[in-house]
Amino acid sequence: MRLIVTGGGTGGHTYPALTAVNALRARLEAQGRSLDVLWVGAEDSLEKRVATANGIPFQAVDTGKVRRSANPLKLVSADNIRDMGKAFRGVFQSRRVVSDFRPDVVLATGGYVAVPVGLAARMARRPLVVHEQTVLLGLANKVLARAGARMAVTSESTLKLLPDSARADAVVTGNPVRPAVLEGRADRAAEELGFDGCDPDLPTVYVTGGAQGSVQINTTVRDLLPWLLERANVVHQCGEANVGDLRAATRDLDPELAARHHVTAFVGSELPDVLAMADVVISRSGAGTIAELTALGKAAVFVPLATSAGDEQRHNARHLQEAGAALALLDEVSPEALREKLEPLLTDPERRAAVAERAREHGRPDAADRLVDVVLKAEGT
């Protein structure tokens, strides 16, 4: 099978694509078939680094970002005009790539680069599968949905946002989650982290703001530490720049309490085990994070990133909170507001278990296989 995969710009678009490619390759090999894949993306991009690191051939094309504004006059900016020109060049470049590679299917997972590649696939009459990771519908995927793509979405609630022409054949797959995330062992986490002060009789809270950390989350948790460490162990992934400040925050606490706070710049290969150990997670609410935590069935308190595109993180967090599958700081972000959300989860194991179970009901750990089904069906059309 010959596959072009496109999508990127952020991990939320890139890693689901990689997970789907790996799942598709495994499925085909089990059938005695092979996969010839080409990743098409932007030069000097995350998707190029990920593809190269995983031995996937990569082809760069031009792409442009449309800067949205409520003021129509601001849309006619020098940056937008320049990038629109790049996007048009990207379509012609992508058309050549598609013609030369002759894929059986093109899989697009969003981001601006998906538009020229997806349009080129339709121009060449190649089957196009588009995967939407968020509850909302991204701008790039809106364009491709109207261009006749076969849509795979993460949530039932996304279906009503699709154009009529795309809704009838759309499939709810969920968001692909790396298999390793689902295979963690809680009993290994403390030793791997060197977390000697972990009290096995207390719940464990995992705090994360992504690879670089989040200053907002870090400072909010820091100011709550004296209260929090009386009730829980805390694994705090904070980003390299924030390690010193957070270690200093417990310097004057009782040593037994301070020992329950494990600060680390980054969590790498031990992440599955850390997630398995965590009873409560404090994090942003991007699509990838939501997919992992719901697949695992974790109680979470979300602190949405206010600047996320289309305010999608707030929408994700509100969606789960209204379903009883998470709690969220949707308005005020403060130590007091966080304490109000955390307290019932830490003091009432039954409440925590109920939230975790509702989260699990929203999870789709088999999302990658569901997406592979859509790709294989498109191959046969």
C-alpha positions as CSV (number, residue, x, y, z in Angstrom):
1,M,0.0,0.0,0.0
2,R,1.3,3.5,-0.9
3,L,0.3,6.2,1.6
4,I,1.0,9.9,1.8
5,V,0.5,11.3,5.3
6,T,0.4,15.0,5.9
7,G,-0.2,17.2,8.9
8,G,1.8,19.0,11.5
9,G,2.9,22.3,13.0
10,T,2.1,21.0,16.5
11,G,2.4,17.7,18.3
12,G,-1.4,17.6,18.4
13,H,-1.4,17.1,14.6
14,T,1.9,15.2,14.2
15,Y,1.8,12.4,16.8
16,P,-1.7,11.1,15.9
17,A,-0.4,10.8,12.3
18,L,2.7,8.9,13.5
19,T,0.6,6.6,15.6
20,A,-1.8,5.9,12.8
21,V,1.1,5.1,10.4
22,N,2.6,2.6,12.8
23,A,-0.8,1.0,13.4
24,L,-1.5,0.8,9.7
25,R,2.0,-0.8,9.0
26,A,1.3,-3.4,11.7
27,R,-2.1,-4.2,10.3
28,L,-0.7,-4.6,6.8
29,E,2.2,-6.8,7.9
30,A,-0.2,-9.1,9.7
31,Q,-2.0,-9.5,6.4
32,G,1.3,-10.2,4.5
33,R,1.4,-6.7,2.9
34,S,3.8,-3.8,3.2
35,L,3.5,-0.1,3.6
36,D,5.3,2.5,1.5
37,V,4.8,5.8,3.1
38,L,5.8,9.4,2.4
39,W,5.3,12.3,4.8
40,V,4.6,15.6,3.2
41,G,5.0,18.7,5.5
42,A,6.7,22.0,6.0
43,E,10.5,22.5,5.9
44,D,12.2,22.9,9.3
45,S,9.1,21.6,11.2
46,L,8.2,19.3,14.0
47,E,6.7,16.8,11.5
48,K,10.0,16.7,9.6
49,R,11.9,15.9,12.8
50,V,9.4,13.3,13.8
51,A,9.3,11.6,10.4
52,T,13.1,11.6,10.1
53,A,13.5,10.2,13.6
54,N,11.1,7.4,12.7
55,G,12.7,6.5,9.3
56,I,9.8,7.9,7.2
57,P,10.8,9.6,4.0
58,F,9.9,13.3,4.0
59,Q,9.1,15.8,1.3
60,A,8.7,19.5,2.1
61,V,6.2,21.9,0.4
62,D,5.4,25.5,0.9
63,T,2.5,26.4,3.2
64,G,1.0,29.6,4.6
65,K,-0.8,30.6,7.7
66,V,-4.0,32.6,7.5
67,R,-4.2,35.0,10.5
68,R,-7.8,35.2,11.5
69,S,-9.4,38.5,12.7
70,A,-12.9,39.8,13.4
71,N,-11.9,42.9,11.4
72,P,-12.0,42.1,7.6
73,L,-9.5,44.8,6.9
74,K,-6.9,43.1,9.0
75,L,-7.2,40.0,6.9
76,V,-5.7,42.0,4.0
77,S,-2.3,42.2,5.7
78,A,1.2,41.9,4.2
79,D,1.7,38.7,6.1
80,N,-1.5,37.1,5.0
81,I,-1.0,38.1,1.3
82,R,2.6,36.7,1.4
83,D,1.4,33.5,3.0
84,M,-1.5,33.1,0.6
85,G,1.0,33.1,-2.2
86,K,3.0,30.4,-0.4
87,A,-0.1,28.3,0.0
88,F,-0.9,28.5,-3.7
89,R,2.7,27.4,-4.5
90,G,2.3,24.6,-2.0
91,V,-0.7,23.3,-3.9
92,F,1.3,23.1,-7.1
93,Q,4.2,21.5,-5.3
94,S,1.9,19.0,-3.6
95,R,0.3,18.2,-7.0
96,R,3.7,17.1,-8.3
97,V,4.4,15.1,-5.2
98,V,1.1,13.3,-5.4
99,S,1.5,12.6,-9.2
100,D,5.0,11.2,-8.7
101,F,4.3,9.1,-5.6
102,R,0.8,7.9,-6.8
103,P,-0.6,7.1,-3.3
104,D,-3.5,4.7,-2.8
105,V,-4.7,7.0,0.0
106,V,-3.7,10.4,1.5
107,L,-4.2,10.8,5.2
108,A,-4.3,14.4,6.6
109,T,-4.3,15.2,10.3
110,G,-4.6,18.9,10.2
111,G,-2.4,22.0,10.4
112,Y,-1.9,24.5,7.5
113,V,0.3,22.1,5.5
114,A,-2.6,19.6,5.2
115,V,-4.6,22.1,3.0
116,P,-2.3,22.1,-0.1
117,V,-1.6,18.4,0.1
118,G,-5.3,17.5,0.7
119,L,-6.4,19.7,-2.2
120,A,-3.7,18.2,-4.4
121,A,-5.0,14.7,-3.5
122,R,-8.5,15.7,-4.6
123,M,-7.2,17.3,-7.8
124,A,-5.5,14.0,-8.6
125,R,-8.6,12.0,-7.7
126,R,-6.8,10.2,-4.9
127,P,-8.8,9.1,-1.8
128,L,-8.4,11.6,1.0
129,V,-9.0,10.8,4.7
130,V,-9.0,13.7,7.1
131,H,-8.7,13.2,10.9
132,E,-9.9,15.9,13.2
133,Q,-8.4,15.7,16.7
134,T,-10.4,18.3,18.5
135,V,-14.1,18.6,19.5
136,L,-14.2,21.7,17.3
137,L,-13.4,21.6,13.6
138,G,-10.0,23.2,12.7
139,L,-9.9,25.7,9.8
140,A,-7.7,23.5,7.6
141,N,-10.1,20.5,8.1
142,K,-13.1,22.7,7.3
143,V,-11.6,23.4,3.9
144,L,-10.8,19.8,3.2
145,A,-14.2,18.6,4.4
146,R,-15.8,20.8,1.8
147,A,-13.4,19.4,-0.8
148,G,-14.8,15.9,-0.6
149,A,-12.6,14.3,2.0
150,R,-13.7,11.3,4.0
151,M,-13.8,12.6,7.6
152,A,-12.7,10.8,10.8
153,V,-13.5,12.7,14.0
154,T,-12.7,12.4,17.6
155,S,-16.1,13.1,19.1
156,E,-19.8,12.6,18.3
157,S,-20.4,16.3,18.9
158,T,-18.1,17.2,16.0
159,L,-20.4,15.5,13.5
160,K,-22.9,18.4,13.6
161,L,-20.1,20.8,12.7
162,L,-19.4,19.1,9.4
163,P,-20.9,20.2,6.1
164,D,-23.8,18.1,5.0
165,S,-21.8,16.6,2.2
166,A,-19.2,15.2,4.6
167,R,-21.5,14.2,7.5
168,A,-23.1,11.1,6.0
169,D,-19.8,9.2,5.6
170,A,-18.0,10.6,8.6
171,V,-16.8,8.1,11.2
172,V,-16.1,8.7,14.9
173,T,-12.7,7.1,15.6
174,G,-11.4,9.0,18.6
175,N,-7.9,10.4,18.7
176,P,-5.0,7.9,18.3
177,V,-3.0,7.4,21.4
178,R,0.6,5.9,21.4
179,P,0.3,2.3,22.6
180,A,3.1,2.8,25.1
181,V,1.0,5.3,27.0
182,L,-1.6,2.6,27.8
183,E,1.0,0.1,29.0
184,G,2.4,1.9,32.1
185,R,3.0,0.2,35.5
186,A,2.4,2.3,38.6
187,D,4.8,0.2,40.7
188,R,7.8,1.3,38.7
189,A,7.2,5.0,38.6
190,A,8.6,6.2,41.9
191,E,11.8,4.2,41.5
192,E,12.3,5.4,37.9
193,L,11.9,9.0,39.0
194,G,14.0,8.7,42.1
195,F,11.0,9.8,44.1
196,D,12.1,8.5,47.5
197,G,9.6,10.6,49.5
198,C,6.5,9.2,47.8
199,D,4.0,8.1,50.5
200,P,2.1,5.0,49.2
201,D,-0.8,5.7,51.5
202,L,-1.6,9.1,49.8
203,P,-3.0,9.8,46.4
204,T,-0.5,11.1,43.8
205,V,-1.0,14.2,41.7
206,Y,0.8,14.6,38.4
207,V,1.3,18.2,37.3
208,T,2.4,19.0,33.8
209,G,2.3,21.9,31.4
210,G,3.9,20.2,28.4
211,A,7.5,19.8,27.5
212,Q,8.5,23.4,28.3
213,G,6.2,23.6,31.3
214,S,3.6,26.2,32.0
215,V,4.4,29.2,34.1
216,Q,0.7,29.7,34.9
217,I,0.2,26.1,36.1
218,N,3.6,26.1,37.9
219,T,2.9,29.2,39.9
220,T,-0.6,28.3,40.7
221,V,0.5,24.9,42.1
222,R,3.5,26.4,43.8
223,D,1.3,28.7,45.9
224,L,-0.9,25.8,46.9
225,L,1.9,23.4,47.9
226,P,1.7,23.6,51.7
227,W,-2.0,22.6,51.6
228,L,-1.5,20.1,48.7
229,L,1.4,18.2,50.2
230,E,-0.5,17.5,53.4
231,R,-3.0,15.5,51.2
232,A,-1.0,14.1,48.3
233,N,2.3,13.2,46.7
234,V,3.1,15.6,43.8
235,V,5.1,14.7,40.7
236,H,5.7,18.2,39.1
237,Q,7.0,18.3,35.5
238,C,7.7,22.0,35.2
239,G,10.2,22.7,32.3
240,E,13.9,23.3,32.6
241,A,13.6,27.1,33.4
242,N,11.3,26.5,36.5
243,V,13.1,23.8,38.4
244,G,15.0,26.1,40.8
245,D,11.9,28.2,41.7
246,L,9.8,25.1,42.5
247,R,12.4,23.4,44.5
248,A,12.9,26.6,46.6
249,A,9.1,26.7,47.2
250,T,9.3,23.8,49.7
251,R,12.5,24.7,51.4
252,D,10.8,26.0,54.5
253,L,8.3,23.2,54.8
254,D,8.5,20.3,57.2
255,P,11.0,17.9,55.5
256,E,8.5,15.1,55.5
257,L,6.1,17.3,53.5
258,A,8.8,18.6,51.2
259,A,9.9,15.1,50.4
260,R,6.4,14.4,48.8
261,H,7.1,17.0,46.1
262,H,9.2,15.6,43.2
263,V,10.2,18.3,40.7
264,T,11.5,17.3,37.3
265,A,12.2,19.4,34.2
266,F,10.9,16.7,31.8
267,V,9.3,13.3,31.9
268,G,10.5,11.0,29.1
269,S,10.3,7.3,28.6
270,E,8.9,6.9,32.2
271,L,5.7,8.8,31.3
272,P,3.5,5.8,30.9
273,D,4.4,4.6,34.4
274,V,4.0,8.1,35.9
275,L,0.5,8.3,34.3
276,A,-0.3,4.9,35.7
277,M,0.7,6.0,39.2
278,A,-1.2,9.3,39.0
279,D,-4.6,9.5,40.8
280,V,-5.2,13.0,39.6
281,V,-3.6,15.0,36.8
282,I,-3.4,18.8,36.5
283,S,-2.7,19.8,32.9
284,R,-3.6,21.8,29.8
285,S,-6.5,20.4,27.8
286,G,-5.1,20.0,24.3
287,A,-6.5,17.2,22.1
288,G,-3.6,14.8,22.7
289,T,-3.7,15.2,26.5
290,I,-7.5,14.7,26.5
291,A,-7.1,11.5,24.4
292,E,-4.5,10.0,26.7
293,L,-6.2,10.8,30.0
294,T,-9.6,9.6,28.9
295,A,-8.2,6.4,27.3
296,L,-6.5,5.8,30.7
297,G,-9.6,6.9,32.7
298,K,-7.8,9.5,34.8
299,A,-9.4,12.1,37.0
300,A,-8.1,15.5,35.9
301,V,-8.3,19.2,36.6
302,F,-7.7,21.1,33.4
303,V,-6.2,24.6,33.1
304,P,-7.0,25.5,29.4
305,L,-4.5,27.5,27.4
306,A,-6.3,30.8,26.7
307,T,-4.4,31.4,23.5
308,S,-5.2,28.0,21.8
309,A,-6.6,28.3,18.3
310,G,-10.3,28.9,18.3
311,D,-10.2,28.6,22.1
312,E,-10.3,24.8,21.6
313,Q,-8.7,24.0,24.9
314,R,-11.4,25.7,26.9
315,H,-14.1,24.0,24.7
316,N,-12.4,20.6,25.3
317,A,-12.3,21.2,29.1
318,R,-15.9,22.5,29.3
319,H,-17.1,19.5,27.3
320,L,-15.6,17.0,29.7
321,Q,-16.6,19.0,32.9
322,E,-20.2,19.2,31.8
323,A,-20.1,15.4,31.3
324,G,-18.7,14.9,34.8
325,A,-15.5,13.5,33.3
326,A,-13.2,16.1,34.5
327,L,-13.0,19.4,36.4
328,A,-11.7,22.6,34.9
329,L,-10.6,26.2,35.7
330,L,-12.6,27.9,32.9
331,D,-12.6,31.4,34.3
332,E,-10.4,32.3,37.3
333,V,-7.0,30.6,37.6
334,S,-5.8,30.9,41.2
335,P,-4.5,28.7,44.0
336,E,-8.0,29.1,45.7
337,A,-9.8,28.0,42.5
338,L,-7.5,25.1,42.1
339,R,-7.9,24.0,45.7
340,E,-11.7,24.1,45.3
341,K,-11.5,21.7,42.4
342,L,-8.9,19.4,43.9
343,E,-10.3,19.0,47.4
344,P,-13.2,16.6,46.5
345,L,-10.9,14.5,44.3
346,L,-8.2,14.1,47.0
347,T,-10.5,13.7,50.1
348,D,-13.2,11.5,48.6
349,P,-11.9,8.4,46.8
350,E,-15.4,7.5,45.5
351,R,-15.8,10.9,43.9
352,R,-12.4,10.6,42.3
353,A,-13.3,7.1,41.0
354,A,-16.6,8.4,39.6
355,V,-14.8,11.2,37.6
356,A,-12.2,8.7,36.4
357,E,-14.9,6.3,35.2
358,R,-16.8,9.0,33.4
359,A,-13.5,10.0,31.7
360,R,-12.9,6.4,30.7
361,E,-16.3,6.4,29.0
362,H,-15.1,9.2,26.8
363,G,-11.8,7.5,26.0
364,R,-11.1,5.5,22.8
365,P,-8.0,3.5,23.4
366,D,-8.6,1.7,20.0
367,A,-8.7,5.0,18.1
368,A,-5.7,4.2,15.9
369,D,-7.2,0.9,14.8
370,R,-10.5,2.7,14.0
371,L,-8.7,5.2,11.9
372,V,-6.8,2.5,10.1
373,D,-10.2,0.9,9.3
374,V,-11.2,4.2,7.6
375,V,-7.9,4.4,5.6
376,L,-8.3,0.8,4.4
377,K,-11.9,1.3,3.4
378,A,-10.8,4.4,1.4
379,E,-8.2,2.4,-0.3
380,G,-10.9,0.1,-1.6
381,T,-13.0,2.9,-3.1
